[in-house]
Amino acid sequence: MDAILRATLLGVTVSPKDAFITVYGRKPVLEALADDALAVDKVILAEGTRGESAREIERAAQRRGVPVQRASAHRVKVLAGNGRHDQGVLADVVAPRMAPVSVFLSDLGARRPAAVLVLDRVTNPSNVGMILRTATGAGLDGVLLPRRGVPAIDPLVIKASAGVAFSAPVLRSGTAEEGLVALKEAGFGVFGLDAGGSSLLAADLPPRVALVLGNETDGLSAGVRALLDDVLAIPLFAGVESLNVASAAAVAAYELHRRRS
């Protein structure tokens, strides 16, 4: 059952951005239509878009039974969120494991253990994509990507994830702080990963845990720090001061996997 249907049953209004991943540009749209493992909700072409590439997209959509809509070029740019690279076409791909935090928590129930990563102003699309791939591969229950402060799941994120972003367990909230408040209310212990904390590898973690990864340059934000139960660190040696955020996420994800298994 996809996020929109689950949310409807719960009486929760879901933005399309919390249910679909929008890909834009002629090649990415054709690749999405060519992948029968992906459910494409619709294709939108800018009015006036013509030529063989547009016809190829229309033929591919027809083969899949995907509706093709026309909209103004401005509307396509707004929907794509990228005014330079949309090339007059976008497609909304169903992300079956993407859901608002409230829907995720309802599905989780009151007692089941869970482990999630939370991104606090991580701004590099490559890092976001690699984190989605690692967390999914480690079997984590979710990665909280706030709508503000973190890049949208765009072709750069999808490429860095090697396509895993479409099936990753993505949790959505307006801000990292809003998501963390909801997780804490559902019994999650919330821990930031940052230098100077006690060792993640030795920490006594609760059955429900959220590990927060901060900005590549500035680390954890003040608003997020105020919500933390504690700060943990990955032990480093030989003068190494820090890890890239995607590398830190990989260590954290598999430490959570190790504890659960």
Secondary structure in CASP SS format (residue, H / E / C, confidence):
PFRMAT SS
TARGET T0000
AUTHOR 0000-0000-0000
METHOD secondary structure of the structure
MODEL  1
M C 1.00
D C 1.00
A H 1.00
I H 1.00
L H 1.00
R H 1.00
A H 1.00
T H 1.00
L H 1.00
L H 1.00
G C 1.00
V C 1.00
T C 1.00
V C 1.00
S C 1.00
P H 1.00
K H 1.00
D H 1.00
A C 1.00
F E 1.00
I E 1.00
T E 1.00
V E 1.00
Y E 1.00
G C 1.00
R H 1.00
K H 1.00
P H 1.00
V H 1.00
L H 1.00
E H 1.00
A H 1.00
L H 1.00
A H 1.00
D C 1.00
D C 1.00
A C 1.00
L C 1.00
A C 1.00
V E 1.00
D E 1.00
K E 1.00
V E 1.00
I E 1.00
L E 1.00
A E 1.00
E C 1.00
G C 1.00
T C 1.00
R C 1.00
G C 1.00
E H 1.00
S H 1.00
A H 1.00
R H 1.00
E H 1.00
I H 1.00
E H 1.00
R H 1.00
A H 1.00
A H 1.00
Q H 1.00
R H 1.00
R H 1.00
G C 1.00
V C 1.00
P C 1.00
V E 1.00
Q E 1.00
R E 1.00
A E 1.00
S C 1.00
A H 1.00
H H 1.00
R H 1.00
V H 1.00
K H 1.00
V H 1.00
L H 1.00
A H 1.00
G C 1.00
N C 1.00
G C 1.00
R C 1.00
H C 1.00
D C 1.00
Q C 1.00
G C 1.00
V E 1.00
L E 1.00
A E 1.00
D E 1.00
V E 1.00
V E 1.00
A C 1.00
P C 1.00
R C 1.00
M C 1.00
A E 1.00
P E 1.00
V H 1.00
S H 1.00
V H 1.00
F H 1.00
L H 1.00
S H 1.00
D H 1.00
L H 1.00
G C 1.00
A C 1.00
R C 1.00
R C 1.00
P C 1.00
A E 1.00
A E 1.00
V E 1.00
L E 1.00
V E 1.00
L E 1.00
D C 1.00
R C 1.00
V C 1.00
T C 1.00
N C 1.00
P H 1.00
S H 1.00
N H 1.00
V H 1.00
G H 1.00
M H 1.00
I H 1.00
L H 1.00
R H 1.00
T H 1.00
A H 1.00
T H 1.00
G H 1.00
A C 1.00
G C 1.00
L C 1.00
D C 1.00
G E 1.00
V E 1.00
L E 1.00
L E 1.00
P E 1.00
R C 1.00
R C 1.00
G C 1.00
V C 1.00
P C 1.00
A C 1.00
I C 1.00
D C 1.00
P H 1.00
L H 1.00
V H 1.00
I H 1.00
K H 1.00
A H 1.00
S C 1.00
A C 1.00
G C 1.00
V H 1.00
A H 1.00
F H 1.00
S H 1.00
A C 1.00
P C 1.00
V E 1.00
L E 1.00
R E 1.00
S E 1.00
G C 1.00
T C 1.00
A H 1.00
E H 1.00
E H 1.00
G H 1.00
L H 1.00
V H 1.00
A H 1.00
L H 1.00
K H 1.00
E H 1.00
A C 1.00
G C 1.00
F C 1.00
G E 1.00
V E 1.00
F E 1.00
G E 1.00
L E 1.00
D E 1.00
A E 1.00
G E 1.00
G E 1.00
S E 1.00
S E 1.00
L C 1.00
L C 1.00
A C 1.00
A C 1.00
D C 1.00
L C 1.00
P C 1.00
P C 1.00
R E 1.00
V E 1.00
A E 1.00
L E 1.00
V E 1.00
L E 1.00
G C 1.00
N E 1.00
E C 1.00
T C 1.00
D C 1.00
G E 1.00
L C 1.00
S C 1.00
A H 1.00
G H 1.00
V H 1.00
R H 1.00
A C 1.00
L C 1.00
L C 1.00
D C 1.00
D E 1.00
V E 1.00
L E 1.00
A E 1.00
I C 1.00
P C 1.00
L C 1.00
F C 1.00
A C 1.00
G C 1.00
V C 1.00
E C 1.00
S C 1.00
L C 1.00
N C 1.00
V H 1.00
A H 1.00
S H 1.00
A H 1.00
A H 1.00
A H 1.00
V H 1.00
A H 1.00
A H 1.00
Y H 1.00
E H 1.00
L H 1.00
H H 1.00
R H 1.00
R H 1.00
R H 1.00
S C 1.00
END
